[in-house]
Amino acid sequence: METTSCLLTWIIFSPLIFALVAFFTPTAFENKLRTLTLIQTLISAVLGIVLYFNFDGVESGPQLVHLVSWMPDWGINYLVSIDGISLPLVMLTAFVSPIAILGTWPAVGVELKKEKFFVMMLMLLQTGMYGTFLAADMFLFYFFWEVVLIPMFFLIGIWGGKERIYATIKFFLYTMVGSLLMLVAIFFMLKTSSQSGTTSAAMFHLSNLHFAFDPTSFWTVITSPQTLLFLAFALAFVIKVPMVPFHTWLPDAHVQAPTVGSVFLAAVLLKLGTYGLMRIAIPFFPEAAYYFSNFFILMGVIGIIYGAFCALAQTDFKKLVAYSSVSHMGFIMIGLFAFQKVAIAGALYQMINHGISAGGLFLIVGFLYERLHTRDLNEFGGLSKTVPLMAIGFMIMTLSSVALPGTNGFVGEFPILLGAFQVKPMFVLFAGSGVILGAVYALKAYQMVMLGPATRTDLDHLHDLNTKEIIAMVVLAIFVFGIGFFPKTFFWKSDATLDHYSNSVISKVGPQ
């Protein structure tokens, strides 16, 4: 495989370059660091646009490859590439980043402790996210996967809420347990690769290895090498999703994280798990994945319903949105494990659409908390008269979250349910109840915050969205309705890769 472009490397490491600039910024200019962060995210967005126009939507294979020898004795190289699966996720990261910075710009006169370290962690986080989506070498994928953990650890642990230490340790332990199993599985695959005569950690090479799978009995299934490898990778990925019952770290992390951390966590970081399932766990070990598909679909259905009921029970606005993410990620799990073309495509679309709606909702939570210093839904009410622009933005994100036709949420959830119903109708009947429950808790939250009688007497001077916040919400609204009405415009470059992916995976487990 020859190097064809350095564009992906620039996308990955440009945030890190800016992090070094921030590190060496003199103390006298530290008040300009947030502006530097915004400039960096805008440059990344421009590089994302260049990437989009340089990507050939007709080709299904990897493009814009960059290969540099790293550890040749182990067959490990710096190898990055992009295809129609990773493209929309890279674009999501590129556009969410400036929105997250704009929407969480500190108020005038408010100083952030250790701001230099804060912006450096935001930039390092972006490098980790880009690298994970673009890595085409298994060890490089693991490297960037772990890089993401470091800045999130500090963002929650230093700038989080009162229970930030508990949330940070819980997040760290959950993630590390899964990651260590994945590392063991990677070394096993490298050993198998060397025994086959070619030592290589390149994903395209490892995907062609065949690991024994014996479906004659449950015992032979769970002791088959393919099953053990699949479960090692799947556990690491479903913890990050997070899938029930590995979800308990998420509400704590969201509630304690600063708003910008919650936006990145909901919009992008959760997608690392579903991307890992789609990129590695399912196509590398299709027979094992199909054997356990009913279990993962069942857990997806449970997550949808359980997350919705938990959201209904919350009075903390941020925790409500966190549990809504648990519920919505369940739809993606169903789409991935349905082994059906339309559902698989819907799962990829929903990764993007959930990132937009959830990121927007966490911004709304942050706007309100900055102004009223509370997240208790019982202390809101009647705010639409005082902050009409915020009410409009909140309603748009709510409609996206409940998958109203004409919004991006519908473009993701409908194909998942339509495709999965053709092969797993009973599961989908139960999953469909999550759509109704989602509308109930989302509209209830909107009613408690924006409508009804005011519960406080200090709302008369509450200021509406400022210019930066308006820009952030307008861009999100454009994506909500743009994808909702013109989905082909946004996703057509993924069609060839999705067709090839679906045909390849389904052919290995038989016609569905």
PAPALUM-541953 format. One line per 2 residues: number of its first residue (from 1); their letters; for each residue x, y, z of C-alpha. Coordinates in pm, whole numbers, always signed. Example, Ala and Ser with C-alpha at 12.3 -4.5 7.8 and 13.67 -1.06 7.14 Angstrom:
REM PAPALUM-541953
1	as	+1230:-450:+780 | +1367:-106:+714 .
***
This chain:
REM PAPALUM-541953
1	me	+0:+0:+0 | +154:+328:-111 .
3	tt	+113:+673:+36 | -125:+882:-172 .
5	sc	-183:+1185:+53 | -79:+1354:+378 .
7	ll	-417:+1523:+422 | -540:+1279:+686 .
9	tw	-222:+1324:+887 | -272:+1700:+885 .
11	ii	-629:+1651:+1008 | -514:+1425:+1290 .
13	fs	-218:+1625:+1415 | -311:+1988:+1346 .
15	pl	-493:+2006:+1685 | -179:+1869:+1853 .
17	if	+35:+2134:+1682 | -196:+2402:+1822 .
19	al	-175:+2236:+2163 | +202:+2288:+2153 .
21	va	+147:+2650:+2051 | -84:+2691:+2351 .
23	ff	+178:+2534:+2578 | +441:+2788:+2476 .
25	tp	+200:+3085:+2483 | +337:+3356:+2718 .
27	ta	+138:+3429:+3030 | +50:+3776:+2902 .
29	fe	-145:+3623:+2613 | -325:+3344:+2800 .
31	nk	-652:+3537:+2776 | -639:+3467:+2401 .
33	lr	-624:+3088:+2438 | -994:+3031:+2379 .
35	tl	-967:+3230:+2056 | -672:+3011:+1960 .
37	tl	-885:+2703:+2024 | -1163:+2835:+1805 .
39	iq	-915:+2911:+1526 | -779:+2557:+1553 .
41	tl	-1126:+2400:+1528 | -1214:+2620:+1230 .
43	is	-894:+2514:+1054 | -986:+2150:+1123 .
45	av	-1332:+2218:+977 | -1174:+2366:+663 .
47	lg	-949:+2060:+633 | -1262:+1848:+671 .
49	iv	-1425:+2030:+380 | -1112:+1976:+170 .
51	ly	-1125:+1609:+267 | -1488:+1582:+164 .
53	fn	-1425:+1721:-182 | -1117:+1502:-229 .
55	fd	-1309:+1187:-136 | -1435:+978:-428 .
57	gv	-1784:+856:-340 | -1780:+599:-621 .
59	es	-1495:+402:-464 | -1574:+161:-180 .
61	gp	-1221:+97:-57 | -975:+302:+151 .
63	ql	-861:+634:+7 | -602:+907:+82 .
65	vh	-367:+652:+234 | -64:+766:+433 .
67	lv	+191:+502:+532 | +503:+554:+744 .
69	sw	+714:+269:+885 | +689:+261:+1265 .
71	mp	+775:-78:+1420 | +852:-298:+1120 .
73	dw	+968:-598:+1322 | +616:-621:+1467 .
75	gi	+447:-533:+1140 | +316:-213:+1301 .
77	ny	+308:+103:+1091 | +162:+449:+1096 .
79	lv	-115:+375:+846 | -420:+596:+804 .
81	si	-692:+595:+541 | -1056:+684:+500 .
83	dg	-1365:+526:+344 | -1738:+592:+337 .
85	is	-1785:+467:+694 | -1525:+688:+859 .
87	lp	-1589:+994:+637 | -1916:+1110:+800 .
89	lv	-1772:+1053:+1149 | -1465:+1262:+1069 .
91	ml	-1692:+1534:+929 | -1907:+1517:+1244 .
93	ta	-1597:+1570:+1458 | -1476:+1855:+1237 .
95	fv	-1802:+2050:+1261 | -1902:+1970:+1619 .
97	sp	-1568:+2095:+1753 | -1607:+2467:+1666 .
99	ia	-1974:+2450:+1766 | -1877:+2310:+2106 .
101	il	-1618:+2586:+2156 | -1853:+2865:+2046 .
103	gt	-2145:+2734:+2248 | -1942:+2710:+2569 .
105	wp	-1752:+3037:+2544 | -1694:+3163:+2899 .
107	av	-1902:+3461:+3011 | -1736:+3802:+3034 .
109	gv	-1541:+3833:+3356 | -1538:+3460:+3423 .
111	el	-1190:+3311:+3454 | -1132:+2940:+3402 .
113	kk	-880:+2771:+3628 | -579:+2627:+3447 .
115	ek	-713:+2748:+3112 | -392:+2667:+2923 .
117	ff	-411:+2303:+3027 | -786:+2305:+2954 .
119	vm	-748:+2409:+2590 | -456:+2171:+2545 .
121	ml	-675:+1883:+2659 | -949:+1986:+2416 .
123	ml	-698:+1979:+2131 | -548:+1647:+2237 .
125	lq	-900:+1505:+2255 | -961:+1601:+1893 .
127	tg	-636:+1436:+1783 | -744:+1115:+1957 .
129	my	-1089:+1119:+1798 | -962:+1188:+1446 .
131	gt	-691:+926:+1484 | -933:+657:+1599 .
133	fl	-1163:+713:+1302 | -877:+724:+1050 .
135	aa	-641:+453:+1177 | -597:+163:+934 .
137	dm	-344:-19:+1151 | -485:-215:+1446 .
139	fl	-218:-109:+1693 | -248:+254:+1579 .
141	fy	-623:+229:+1633 | -561:+110:+1989 .
143	ff	-308:+389:+2045 | -553:+664:+1950 .
145	we	-835:+484:+2134 | -632:+518:+2453 .
147	vv	-524:+876:+2376 | -889:+982:+2395 .
149	li	-907:+859:+2755 | -636:+1098:+2879 .
151	pm	-797:+1438:+2804 | -1143:+1320:+2911 .
153	ff	-992:+1203:+3240 | -858:+1552:+3308 .
155	li	-1156:+1743:+3167 | -1391:+1567:+3408 .
157	gi	-1146:+1533:+3697 | -1031:+1897:+3705 .
159	wg	-1320:+2100:+3561 | -1611:+1876:+3659 .
161	gk	-1873:+1910:+3931 | -1868:+1821:+4300 .
163	er	-1857:+1443:+4239 | -1600:+1469:+3959 .
165	iy	-1342:+1239:+4121 | -1594:+956:+4156 .
167	at	-1714:+1003:+3798 | -1359:+1021:+3664 .
169	ik	-1242:+703:+3837 | -1554:+518:+3726 .
171	ff	-1510:+631:+3366 | -1142:+538:+3372 .
173	ly	-1193:+190:+3523 | -1477:+93:+3290 .
175	tm	-1285:+202:+2982 | -955:+46:+3086 .
177	vg	-1105:-298:+3157 | -1239:-320:+2804 .
179	sl	-925:-172:+2653 | -695:-427:+2816 .
181	lm	-898:-715:+2675 | -882:-553:+2332 .
183	lv	-504:-521:+2361 | -472:-892:+2441 .
185	ai	-686:-974:+2138 | -471:-751:+1915 .
187	ff	-151:-927:+2023 | -314:-1265:+1957 .
189	ml	-407:-1151:+1607 | -54:-1024:+1545 .
191	kt	+85:-1360:+1654 | -154:-1540:+1420 .
193	ss	-53:-1301:+1143 | +316:-1383:+1192 .
195	qs	+243:-1757:+1181 | +68:-1711:+847 .
197	gt	+394:-1584:+700 | +323:-1211:+693 .
199	ts	+357:-1004:+1007 | +127:-708:+969 .
201	aa	-106:-510:+1194 | -278:-348:+897 .
203	mf	-654:-385:+928 | -698:-500:+568 .
205	hl	-454:-783:+636 | -594:-888:+974 .
207	sn	-949:-883:+836 | -849:-1163:+597 .
209	lh	-733:-1395:+876 | -971:-1678:+951 .
211	fa	-1026:-1785:+1309 | -1198:-2114:+1384 .
213	fd	-1566:-2103:+1476 | -1754:-2421:+1564 .
215	pt	-2133:-2374:+1604 | -2212:-2739:+1684 .
217	sf	-2274:-2667:+2055 | -2270:-2375:+2294 .
219	wt	-1949:-2503:+2453 | -1766:-2524:+2120 .
221	vi	-1896:-2178:+2032 | -1770:-2005:+2346 .
223	ts	-1432:-2178:+2326 | -1378:-2100:+1957 .
225	pq	-1095:-1853:+1890 | -1323:-1634:+1681 .
227	tl	-1575:-1606:+1964 | -1312:-1515:+2222 .
229	lf	-1165:-1250:+1995 | -1505:-1110:+1907 .
231	la	-1610:-1087:+2272 | -1281:-919:+2369 .
233	fa	-1328:-647:+2110 | -1705:-622:+2157 .
235	la	-1675:-569:+2532 | -1435:-279:+2483 .
237	fv	-1668:-122:+2228 | -2004:-173:+2405 .
239	ik	-1863:-18:+2723 | -1788:+295:+2523 .
241	vp	-2132:+293:+2350 | -2247:+239:+2634 .
243	mv	-2470:-68:+2616 | -2677:-179:+2913 .
245	pf	-2556:-307:+3164 | -2222:-128:+3107 .
247	ht	-2386:+213:+3091 | -2365:+332:+3450 .
249	wl	-2049:+538:+3397 | -2220:+761:+3139 .
251	pd	-2477:+953:+3349 | -2215:+1024:+3614 .
253	ah	-1959:+1137:+3356 | -2211:+1362:+3180 .
255	vq	-2342:+1522:+3496 | -1995:+1597:+3632 .
257	ap	-1826:+1696:+3305 | -1808:+2062:+3197 .
259	tv	-2051:+2144:+2918 | -1788:+2128:+2643 .
261	gs	-1685:+1784:+2771 | -2047:+1664:+2766 .
263	vf	-2089:+1789:+2408 | -1781:+1602:+2286 .
265	la	-1876:+1295:+2490 | -2230:+1272:+2352 .
267	av	-2162:+1389:+1998 | -1843:+1200:+1917 .
269	ll	-1694:+981:+2191 | -1990:+745:+2220 .
271	kl	-1960:+685:+1845 | -1611:+543:+1894 .
273	gt	-1780:+236:+2039 | -2032:+184:+1760 .
275	yg	-1762:+265:+1503 | -1540:-3:+1657 .
277	lm	-1820:-257:+1631 | -1882:-162:+1270 .
279	ri	-1517:-138:+1169 | -1364:-433:+1359 .
281	ai	-1581:-657:+1577 | -1850:-745:+1322 .
283	pf	-1658:-765:+988 | -1349:-934:+1137 .
285	fp	-1550:-1200:+1325 | -1882:-1220:+1136 .
287	ea	-1982:-1573:+1233 | -1943:-1506:+1604 .
289	ay	-2110:-1167:+1567 | -2408:-1324:+1392 .
291	yf	-2431:-1604:+1650 | -2459:-1348:+1931 .
293	sn	-2660:-1095:+1728 | -2990:-1169:+1901 .
295	ff	-2829:-1103:+2237 | -2690:-766:+2128 .
297	il	-3019:-669:+1965 | -3201:-766:+2285 .
299	mg	-2964:-553:+2490 | -3021:-271:+2243 .
301	vi	-3397:-300:+2293 | -3354:-310:+2671 .
303	gi	-3130:-7:+2650 | -3391:+183:+2447 .
305	iy	-3673:+116:+2693 | -3467:+129:+3012 .
307	ga	-3292:+451:+2911 | -3627:+610:+2822 .
309	fc	-3785:+522:+3157 | -3476:+644:+3343 .
311	al	-3495:+972:+3149 | -3862:+1006:+3242 .
313	aq	-3774:+973:+3610 | -3506:+1244:+3615 .
315	td	-3538:+1592:+3758 | -3177:+1678:+3672 .
317	fk	-3189:+1815:+3317 | -2838:+1697:+3231 .
319	kl	-2898:+1346:+3361 | -3219:+1328:+3156 .
321	va	-3025:+1403:+2837 | -2757:+1151:+2941 .
323	ys	-3012:+870:+2980 | -3169:+972:+2648 .
325	sv	-2830:+893:+2491 | -2838:+545:+2644 .
327	sh	-3179:+500:+2483 | -3087:+635:+2141 .
329	mg	-2762:+440:+2117 | -2974:+124:+2153 .
331	fi	-3117:+190:+1806 | -2767:+190:+1659 .
333	mi	-2696:-146:+1825 | -3007:-292:+1663 .
335	gl	-2909:-158:+1322 | -2554:-295:+1339 .
337	fa	-2652:-645:+1450 | -2958:-687:+1227 .
339	fq	-2729:-798:+940 | -2956:-619:+696 .
341	kv	-2845:-355:+445 | -3096:-80:+519 .
343	ai	-3056:-121:+896 | -2675:-107:+874 .
345	ag	-2692:+213:+671 | -2941:+357:+921 .
347	al	-2701:+275:+1206 | -2426:+484:+1043 .
349	yq	-2668:+769:+975 | -2792:+759:+1334 .
351	mi	-2437:+788:+1468 | -2418:+1126:+1297 .
353	nh	-2772:+1235:+1377 | -2752:+1149:+1745 .
355	gi	-2427:+1344:+1766 | -2603:+1654:+1634 .
357	sa	-2915:+1634:+1851 | -2745:+1522:+2172 .
359	gg	-2469:+1780:+2132 | -2732:+2050:+2084 .
361	lf	-2930:+1943:+2390 | -2621:+1948:+2610 .
363	li	-2549:+2299:+2485 | -2900:+2404:+2591 .
365	vg	-2839:+2253:+2935 | -2514:+2447:+2956 .
367	fl	-2681:+2775:+2851 | -2940:+2741:+3126 .
369	ye	-2694:+2633:+3392 | -2465:+2927:+3319 .
371	rl	-2755:+3168:+3363 | -2951:+3010:+3650 .
373	ht	-2689:+2785:+3818 | -2928:+2492:+3842 .
375	rd	-3023:+2187:+3639 | -3333:+2103:+3843 .
377	ln	-3628:+2086:+3604 | -3864:+2184:+3886 .
379	ef	-3692:+2523:+3911 | -3757:+2618:+3550 .
381	gg	-4083:+2703:+3377 | -4215:+2977:+3151 .
383	ls	-3873:+3062:+3009 | -3994:+3089:+2648 .
385	kt	-4124:+3440:+2717 | -3786:+3554:+2848 .
387	vp	-3549:+3365:+2618 | -3742:+3302:+2294 .
389	lm	-3433:+3228:+2084 | -3320:+2963:+2329 .
391	ai	-3673:+2819:+2325 | -3661:+2789:+1946 .
393	gf	-3319:+2619:+1955 | -3434:+2385:+2230 .
395	mi	-3746:+2290:+2032 | -3544:+2216:+1716 .
397	mt	-3308:+1987:+1908 | -3606:+1822:+2079 .
399	ls	-3778:+1751:+1748 | -3453:+1604:+1617 .
401	sv	-3421:+1386:+1925 | -3774:+1246:+1890 .
403	al	-3710:+1171:+1519 | -3983:+1391:+1375 .
405	pg	-4009:+1345:+996 | -3823:+1628:+830 .
407	tn	-3546:+1623:+1090 | -3218:+1433:+1086 .
409	gf	-3332:+1200:+1367 | -3596:+1045:+1141 .
411	vg	-3335:+975:+872 | -3146:+754:+1119 .
413	ef	-3414:+579:+1320 | -3657:+499:+1039 .
415	pi	-3411:+295:+824 | -3297:+105:+1134 .
417	ll	-3652:+6:+1228 | -3753:-59:+866 .
419	ga	-3453:-278:+790 | -3448:-462:+1122 .
421	fq	-3823:-533:+1102 | -3763:-746:+793 .
423	vk	-3542:-988:+988 | -3623:-929:+1357 .
425	pm	-3989:-813:+1370 | -4057:-895:+1737 .
427	fv	-3752:-705:+1857 | -3851:-403:+1650 .
429	lf	-4205:-401:+1790 | -4061:-351:+2138 .
431	ag	-3794:-109:+2016 | -4065:+100:+1852 .
433	sg	-4207:+178:+2195 | -3886:+366:+2262 .
435	vi	-3984:+618:+1994 | -4303:+694:+2184 .
437	lg	-4130:+705:+2521 | -3862:+930:+2373 .
439	av	-4127:+1180:+2266 | -4282:+1168:+2613 .
441	ya	-3968:+1249:+2813 | -3833:+1498:+2558 .
443	lk	-4156:+1698:+2530 | -4207:+1677:+2906 .
445	ay	-3864:+1832:+2958 | -3944:+2107:+2710 .
447	qm	-4275:+2178:+2882 | -4114:+2194:+3226 .
449	vm	-3841:+2432:+3110 | -3999:+2659:+2853 .
451	lg	-4376:+2644:+2903 | -4620:+2668:+3191 .
453	pa	-4602:+2909:+3482 | -4268:+3046:+3596 .
455	tr	-4140:+2890:+3918 | -3886:+3162:+3995 .
457	td	-3912:+3536:+4042 | -3563:+3620:+3914 .
459	ld	-3625:+3547:+3545 | -3713:+3895:+3421 .
461	hl	-3352:+3988:+3354 | -3248:+3650:+3211 .
463	hd	-3057:+3720:+2890 | -3121:+3528:+2571 .
465	ln	-2860:+3365:+2346 | -2558:+3577:+2266 .
467	tk	-2402:+3599:+1920 | -2166:+3303:+1965 .
469	ei	-2444:+3083:+2103 | -2677:+3183:+1820 .
471	ia	-2414:+3086:+1560 | -2366:+2747:+1728 .
473	mv	-2739:+2673:+1737 | -2803:+2799:+1383 .
475	vl	-2534:+2570:+1241 | -2683:+2274:+1429 .
477	ai	-3032:+2366:+1306 | -2905:+2375:+946 .
479	fv	-2778:+2019:+985 | -3101:+1906:+1155 .
481	fg	-3322:+2019:+869 | -3065:+1984:+592 .
483	ig	-3015:+1614:+667 | -3387:+1575:+740 .
485	ff	-3499:+1700:+399 | -3193:+1618:+185 .
487	pk	-3025:+1311:+339 | -2879:+1196:+8 .
489	tf	-2683:+1521:-18 | -2505:+1445:+309 .
491	fw	-2461:+1067:+290 | -2430:+970:-75 .
493	ks	-2051:+940:-54 | -2098:+654:+194 .
495	da	-2322:+447:-34 | -2050:+252:-216 .
497	tl	-1868:+161:+105 | -2192:+65:+283 .
499	dh	-2298:-157:-8 | -1962:-332:-12 .
501	ys	-1958:-362:+367 | -2311:-505:+388 .
503	ns	-2258:-752:+105 | -1929:-870:+255 .
505	vi	-2061:-917:+609 | -2392:-1074:+512 .
507	sk	-2231:-1313:+260 | -2012:-1457:+536 .
509	vg	-2310:-1559:+750 | -2554:-1656:+476 .
511	pq	-2855:-1477:+321 | -3087:-1302:+569 .
***
